[in-house]
Amino acid sequence: MKIVSWNVNGLRACVKKGFLDFYNNGDYDIICLQEIKMMREQADFELEGRFQFWNSAQKKGYSGTAIFSKQEPLSESYGIGIAEHDTEGRVITLEYDKFFLVNCYTPNSKHELLRLDYRMEWEDAFAAYLKSLEAGKPVILVGDLNVAHNEIDLANPRTNTKNPGFTPQERGKMTSLLERGFVDTFRRLYPDRTEAYTWWSPMSNSRERNVGWRIDYVIVSESLAANITDAFILNDVYGSDHCPVGIDIIGI
């Protein structure tokens, strides 16, 4: 099975930049999107051949997630069951025979870390949600998690320690999650690979110079780690300020 995740930074805008070719021509069993910035009824394009799941933010043109799957899940749910965290369309969970798939768009801590306190509350609540799922069956978490975990995961670590996405607090929450029995699939397979980024600022030709951050992940329960045959970053796919990431996984 091949699972891919992409922060499209506005699905309608991404459609104009080639998303439909990616959707129709890629050999992906499940496509997970973040920051769709739209509601399903606003679509002026056709997405056929898959089961579709949309979770839009209450605020128009903001946040939101979607999943398009070739395989029908056993169940679906939206959010994490906490009202204060479930108005921005940030989480979709699908249950399959052997695993839960969780698509997440983690809140950004914002300029001057104005939302860092909320981000810390979110992190604790979301980690507890993942562990509650894992009590039933293994979890595959995909999405834009808005943190570069280690210095190897961004081009300029020294100048970003006080910026959103690389604060000690955010990095610490990722460390804590991994210590609770989850695996960063890309780093498990490629622990020393440098210049492997998934997001680039639109300023200063950052993408052309590959001055980026790795903030998009596929994370799995430790029990699934041996099933991962590859973890990939599709940095040659354009259409957003992020690129797609994904895994090949067997035995599920």
C-alpha positions as CSV (number, residue, x, y, z in Angstrom):
1,M,0.0,0.0,0.0
2,K,1.2,3.5,-0.9
3,I,0.0,6.4,1.3
4,V,0.8,10.0,0.4
5,S,0.3,13.3,2.3
6,W,0.4,16.8,1.0
7,N,-0.3,20.3,2.4
8,V,-1.7,21.8,-0.7
9,N,-2.0,25.4,0.7
10,G,-5.5,25.8,-0.8
11,L,-6.8,22.9,-2.9
12,R,-8.6,25.1,-5.5
13,A,-5.3,27.0,-6.1
14,C,-3.4,23.7,-6.3
15,V,-5.8,22.4,-8.8
16,K,-4.8,25.2,-11.1
17,K,-1.2,24.2,-10.6
18,G,-1.5,20.6,-11.6
19,F,-3.1,18.8,-8.6
20,L,-5.5,16.8,-10.8
21,D,-2.5,15.3,-12.7
22,F,-1.0,14.2,-9.4
23,Y,-4.4,12.8,-8.3
24,N,-5.2,10.9,-11.4
25,N,-1.7,9.7,-12.4
26,G,0.0,8.8,-9.1
27,D,-0.1,5.2,-8.0
28,Y,-1.4,6.1,-4.5
29,D,-3.9,4.0,-2.5
30,I,-4.6,6.9,-0.1
31,I,-4.1,10.6,-0.6
32,C,-4.3,12.8,2.5
33,L,-4.4,16.6,2.2
34,Q,-4.0,19.4,4.6
35,E,-4.8,23.2,4.4
36,I,-7.5,22.6,1.8
37,K,-9.0,26.0,2.6
38,M,-12.4,25.1,1.2
39,M,-15.6,23.2,1.7
40,R,-16.6,20.2,-0.4
41,E,-19.5,22.0,-2.0
42,Q,-17.2,24.7,-3.3
43,A,-15.3,22.3,-5.6
44,D,-15.6,23.3,-9.3
45,F,-13.5,20.2,-10.2
46,E,-14.2,16.5,-10.2
47,L,-12.4,14.0,-8.0
48,E,-13.6,10.5,-9.1
49,G,-12.8,6.9,-8.3
50,R,-12.2,7.2,-4.5
51,F,-14.0,7.4,-1.3
52,Q,-13.9,11.0,-0.1
53,F,-13.7,12.5,3.4
54,W,-13.6,16.2,4.0
55,N,-13.2,18.2,7.3
56,S,-13.5,21.9,6.6
57,A,-12.9,24.7,9.1
58,Q,-15.8,26.7,10.3
59,K,-13.9,29.8,9.2
60,K,-14.1,30.0,5.4
61,G,-10.9,29.8,3.4
62,Y,-8.9,28.5,6.3
63,S,-7.2,25.2,7.4
64,G,-9.1,22.0,6.7
65,T,-8.2,18.4,5.7
66,A,-9.3,15.8,3.3
67,I,-8.7,12.1,2.5
68,F,-9.3,10.3,-0.8
69,S,-9.0,6.5,-0.5
70,K,-9.4,3.7,-3.0
71,Q,-10.4,1.4,-0.1
72,E,-13.5,2.0,1.9
73,P,-12.8,2.3,5.6
74,L,-14.7,0.5,8.4
75,S,-15.4,3.9,10.0
76,E,-14.6,7.6,9.9
77,S,-14.4,10.3,12.4
78,Y,-13.6,14.0,12.4
79,G,-11.7,15.9,15.1
80,I,-10.4,14.5,18.3
81,G,-13.5,14.8,20.4
82,I,-12.7,18.1,22.2
83,A,-14.8,21.0,21.1
84,E,-12.1,23.7,21.5
85,H,-9.8,21.8,19.2
86,D,-12.4,20.7,16.6
87,T,-13.5,23.9,14.8
88,E,-10.7,24.2,12.4
89,G,-11.0,21.0,10.4
90,R,-7.6,19.7,11.5
91,V,-8.1,16.0,11.9
92,I,-9.7,13.1,10.0
93,T,-9.4,9.5,11.3
94,L,-10.3,6.5,9.1
95,E,-10.4,3.0,10.6
96,Y,-9.2,0.0,8.4
97,D,-8.9,-3.6,9.3
98,K,-5.4,-3.5,10.6
99,F,-4.8,0.2,11.4
100,F,-6.1,3.7,12.1
101,L,-5.1,6.4,9.6
102,V,-5.0,9.9,11.1
103,N,-4.6,12.9,8.8
104,C,-3.6,16.0,10.8
105,Y,-2.8,19.7,10.2
106,T,-1.2,20.8,13.4
107,P,-1.9,24.4,14.5
108,N,1.0,26.9,13.7
109,S,2.3,28.8,16.7
110,K,2.1,32.0,14.6
111,H,4.3,35.1,14.4
112,E,5.9,36.0,17.7
113,L,4.6,32.7,19.0
114,L,1.2,34.2,19.7
115,R,-0.4,30.8,19.6
116,L,2.3,28.7,21.3
117,D,0.4,28.2,24.5
118,Y,-2.6,26.9,22.6
119,R,-0.2,24.7,20.5
120,M,1.1,23.1,23.7
121,E,-2.5,22.3,24.8
122,W,-3.2,20.9,21.3
123,E,-0.1,18.7,21.4
124,D,-1.0,17.1,24.7
125,A,-4.6,16.5,23.7
126,F,-3.6,15.1,20.3
127,A,-1.0,12.8,21.7
128,A,-3.6,11.4,24.1
129,Y,-6.0,10.9,21.2
130,L,-3.4,8.9,19.3
131,K,-2.6,6.7,22.3
132,S,-6.4,6.1,22.8
133,L,-6.6,4.9,19.2
134,E,-3.5,2.8,19.5
135,A,-5.1,0.9,22.4
136,G,-7.3,-0.7,19.7
137,K,-4.9,-1.1,16.7
138,P,-1.8,0.5,15.3
139,V,-1.8,4.1,14.0
140,I,-0.5,5.7,10.9
141,L,-0.3,9.5,11.4
142,V,0.3,11.7,8.3
143,G,0.3,15.4,7.9
144,D,1.8,18.8,8.3
145,L,2.9,18.7,11.9
146,N,4.4,22.2,11.8
147,V,7.7,21.3,13.5
148,A,11.2,20.6,12.3
149,H,12.2,18.0,14.9
150,N,16.0,18.2,14.8
151,E,18.7,20.5,13.4
152,I,19.1,18.2,10.4
153,D,15.5,18.9,9.5
154,L,15.9,22.5,8.4
155,A,18.5,24.5,6.5
156,N,19.2,27.2,9.1
157,P,18.7,25.8,12.6
158,R,20.8,28.4,14.5
159,T,18.8,31.4,13.3
160,N,15.4,29.7,13.9
161,T,15.4,28.6,17.5
162,K,12.9,31.3,18.5
163,N,10.7,31.0,15.4
164,P,7.5,29.0,15.2
165,G,8.2,25.4,14.1
166,F,11.6,25.1,15.8
167,T,11.1,26.3,19.4
168,P,12.4,24.0,22.1
169,Q,8.7,23.6,23.3
170,E,7.5,22.3,19.9
171,R,10.5,20.1,19.3
172,G,10.1,18.7,22.8
173,K,6.5,17.7,22.1
174,M,7.6,15.8,19.0
175,T,10.3,14.0,21.1
176,S,7.7,13.1,23.7
177,L,5.4,11.6,21.0
178,L,8.1,9.5,19.6
179,E,9.2,8.3,23.0
180,R,5.6,7.1,23.6
181,G,6.0,4.4,20.9
182,F,5.8,6.2,17.6
183,V,8.3,6.2,14.7
184,D,9.3,9.0,12.3
185,T,9.4,6.7,9.2
186,F,11.7,8.9,7.1
187,R,14.3,9.3,9.8
188,R,14.0,5.6,10.7
189,L,15.0,4.7,7.2
190,Y,17.3,7.7,6.4
191,P,18.7,8.9,9.7
192,D,21.5,10.9,8.2
193,R,20.0,12.3,5.0
194,T,20.5,16.0,4.8
195,E,18.7,18.7,2.7
196,A,15.5,16.6,2.8
197,Y,12.9,19.3,3.1
198,T,9.1,19.5,2.6
199,W,8.3,23.2,3.0
200,W,10.0,26.3,1.7
201,S,9.3,29.9,2.4
202,P,8.0,31.8,-0.7
203,M,10.6,34.4,0.0
204,S,14.1,34.7,-1.5
205,N,13.8,31.9,-3.9
206,S,14.0,29.5,-1.0
207,R,12.8,26.4,-2.9
208,E,15.1,27.0,-5.8
209,R,18.0,27.2,-3.3
210,N,16.6,24.3,-1.2
211,V,16.6,26.4,1.9
212,G,13.7,24.6,3.6
213,W,12.2,22.7,6.5
214,R,11.0,19.1,7.0
215,I,7.7,19.6,8.7
216,D,5.5,17.1,6.9
217,Y,5.6,13.5,8.3
218,V,4.4,10.0,8.2
219,I,4.6,8.6,11.7
220,V,3.6,5.1,12.7
221,S,3.2,2.9,15.7
222,E,6.4,1.0,16.5
223,S,4.6,-2.2,15.7
224,L,4.2,-1.1,12.1
225,A,7.8,0.1,11.6
226,A,9.0,-3.2,10.1
227,N,6.3,-3.0,7.5
228,I,7.6,0.2,6.0
229,T,9.6,-0.5,2.8
230,D,10.2,3.1,1.9
231,A,9.5,6.6,3.1
232,F,9.8,9.3,0.4
233,I,9.7,13.1,-0.2
234,L,8.5,14.1,-3.6
235,N,10.3,17.4,-3.8
236,D,9.9,17.5,-7.6
237,V,6.1,17.9,-7.2
238,Y,5.1,21.6,-7.3
239,G,1.7,23.3,-6.8
240,S,2.2,24.4,-3.1
241,D,4.8,25.7,-0.8
242,H,5.0,22.2,0.6
243,C,5.7,19.0,-1.4
244,P,4.1,15.6,-0.9
245,V,5.6,12.9,1.5
246,G,4.6,9.3,1.8
247,I,5.3,5.7,2.6
248,D,5.2,2.3,1.0
249,I,3.9,-0.2,3.5
250,I,3.3,-4.0,3.3
251,G,1.3,-6.5,5.3
252,I,-1.7,-4.3,6.0
